[in-house]
Amino acid sequence: MNTDERFMAIALDEARSAAALGEVPIGAVLVCDGEVIARAHNLRESAADPTAHAELIAVREAAVRLGRWRLSGCILYVTLEPCPMCAGALVNARIDRLVYGAPDPKAGAVGTLMDLSADARLNHRYEVTSGVLEEECAGLLTQFFRELRAARAAGSAPGPDEGQEETG
Amino acid sequence: MNTDERFMAIALDEARSAAALGEVPIGAVLVCDGEVIARAHNLRESAADPTAHAELIAVREAAVRLGRWRLSGCILYVTLEPCPMCAGALVNARIDRLVYGAPDPKAGAVGTLMDLSADARLNHRYEVTSGVLEEECAGLLTQFFRELRAARAAGSAPGPDEGQEETG
């Protein structure tokens, strides 16, 4: 495993923690100077908070820990391509680099539907690497929604809605 | 004053609270069924948190208060046009409507640089009304940055950076 894969493996562990709570399995890790500063997973249902995406929680925790809102020198690893909210938060945080696993055809805002990482009109741009451990990242989501469908077919329907809710 | 102006006046009070802390004066109010559920102001510097925009704080507080992440039936009032992060958070929250005061030529994501409120590829759209108490909303920002420049010229330089930091 190279460095990016090692950190993405931690993000995958976070995604599994989300699944264990019945949350859509998305995980994130924020790294500064080679050190993990924050790790987080999607908590939208548990926290009843529409902003509780893995990336946003990791950014907030890292800022608190570092005592500064500018996360220059930092890299965010996340299993799924960020949505507009999270991609915009990385602009606001002046992050150096984003590494993501699987693309998000429904809400991906860093290359798929739009690219907020490279909009010259905004006051910051960040480097992007995609496709790191993509199969594992996408596989966790596929498995989660397959099990959700099966549970629903069996008459129990806990957890988030399908389809439109697969957003990171 | 009509209903929108009455709620925007509360958002303006919040913006003044931000200015009193040395924060860029942006305020927000979240209204559900005609009742104020949350009010907030920009706290980026005080909280050292790049996500602590008025809108995002109001959305989170409203969700906690209502015990649900879906803010359907709710309207957000904010003095400055939201940035991509905040405009995306309103999509994620499934908000009904956004009302803002002044446009933001530097980062406005609800009509100026882009329009995340009406992107048919995303899983939610919301109604937008702009220009409500626009002069007062813009005037607070102009005055704040004028005073900041004067303080800097006098040799004291507290508060946020100018220019690229005028983002809501």
HADDOCK unambig.tbl for C-alpha pairs under 7 A between the chains (distance, minus, plus):
assign (segid A and resid 48 and name CA) (segid B and resid 63 and name CA) 6.38 0.50 0.50
assign (segid A and resid 48 and name CA) (segid B and resid 64 and name CA) 6.63 0.50 0.50
assign (segid A and resid 48 and name CA) (segid B and resid 67 and name CA) 5.96 0.50 0.50
assign (segid A and resid 48 and name CA) (segid B and resid 68 and name CA) 4.82 0.50 0.50
assign (segid A and resid 48 and name CA) (segid B and resid 69 and name CA) 4.63 0.50 0.50
assign (segid A and resid 49 and name CA) (segid B and resid 60 and name CA) 6.02 0.50 0.50
assign (segid A and resid 49 and name CA) (segid B and resid 63 and name CA) 5.66 0.50 0.50
assign (segid A and resid 49 and name CA) (segid B and resid 64 and name CA) 6.79 0.50 0.50
assign (segid A and resid 49 and name CA) (segid B and resid 68 and name CA) 6.88 0.50 0.50
assign (segid A and resid 49 and name CA) (segid B and resid 69 and name CA) 4.65 0.50 0.50
assign (segid A and resid 50 and name CA) (segid B and resid 69 and name CA) 4.75 0.50 0.50
assign (segid A and resid 50 and name CA) (segid B and resid 70 and name CA) 6.98 0.50 0.50
assign (segid A and resid 50 and name CA) (segid B and resid 92 and name CA) 5.83 0.50 0.50
assign (segid A and resid 50 and name CA) (segid B and resid 93 and name CA) 5.19 0.50 0.50
assign (segid A and resid 51 and name CA) (segid B and resid 60 and name CA) 6.84 0.50 0.50
assign (segid A and resid 51 and name CA) (segid B and resid 89 and name CA) 6.31 0.50 0.50
assign (segid A and resid 60 and name CA) (segid B and resid 49 and name CA) 6.03 0.50 0.50
assign (segid A and resid 60 and name CA) (segid B and resid 51 and name CA) 6.85 0.50 0.50
assign (segid A and resid 63 and name CA) (segid B and resid 48 and name CA) 6.38 0.50 0.50
assign (segid A and resid 63 and name CA) (segid B and resid 49 and name CA) 5.66 0.50 0.50
assign (segid A and resid 64 and name CA) (segid B and resid 48 and name CA) 6.63 0.50 0.50
assign (segid A and resid 64 and name CA) (segid B and resid 49 and name CA) 6.79 0.50 0.50
assign (segid A and resid 67 and name CA) (segid B and resid 48 and name CA) 5.96 0.50 0.50
assign (segid A and resid 68 and name CA) (segid B and resid 48 and name CA) 4.81 0.50 0.50
assign (segid A and resid 68 and name CA) (segid B and resid 49 and name CA) 6.86 0.50 0.50
assign (segid A and resid 69 and name CA) (segid B and resid 48 and name CA) 4.63 0.50 0.50
assign (segid A and resid 69 and name CA) (segid B and resid 49 and name CA) 4.65 0.50 0.50
assign (segid A and resid 69 and name CA) (segid B and resid 50 and name CA) 4.76 0.50 0.50
assign (segid A and resid 70 and name CA) (segid B and resid 50 and name CA) 6.99 0.50 0.50
assign (segid A and resid 84 and name CA) (segid B and resid 84 and name CA) 6.40 0.50 0.50
assign (segid A and resid 84 and name CA) (segid B and resid 85 and name CA) 6.27 0.50 0.50
assign (segid A and resid 84 and name CA) (segid B and resid 88 and name CA) 5.05 0.50 0.50
assign (segid A and resid 85 and name CA) (segid B and resid 84 and name CA) 6.27 0.50 0.50
assign (segid A and resid 85 and name CA) (segid B and resid 85 and name CA) 3.91 0.50 0.50
assign (segid A and resid 85 and name CA) (segid B and resid 86 and name CA) 6.27 0.50 0.50
assign (segid A and resid 85 and name CA) (segid B and resid 88 and name CA) 4.17 0.50 0.50
assign (segid A and resid 85 and name CA) (segid B and resid 89 and name CA) 5.20 0.50 0.50
assign (segid A and resid 86 and name CA) (segid B and resid 85 and name CA) 6.29 0.50 0.50
assign (segid A and resid 88 and name CA) (segid B and resid 84 and name CA) 5.05 0.50 0.50
assign (segid A and resid 88 and name CA) (segid B and resid 85 and name CA) 4.16 0.50 0.50
assign (segid A and resid 89 and name CA) (segid B and resid 51 and name CA) 6.31 0.50 0.50
assign (segid A and resid 89 and name CA) (segid B and resid 85 and name CA) 5.21 0.50 0.50
assign (segid A and resid 92 and name CA) (segid B and resid 50 and name CA) 5.82 0.50 0.50
assign (segid A and resid 93 and name CA) (segid B and resid 50 and name CA) 5.19 0.50 0.50
assign (segid A and resid 106 and name CA) (segid B and resid 122 and name CA) 6.65 0.50 0.50
assign (segid A and resid 107 and name CA) (segid B and resid 122 and name CA) 5.99 0.50 0.50
assign (segid A and resid 122 and name CA) (segid B and resid 106 and name CA) 6.64 0.50 0.50
assign (segid A and resid 122 and name CA) (segid B and resid 107 and name CA) 5.98 0.50 0.50
assign (segid A and resid 123 and name CA) (segid B and resid 164 and name CA) 6.11 0.50 0.50
assign (segid A and resid 164 and name CA) (segid B and resid 123 and name CA) 6.10 0.50 0.50
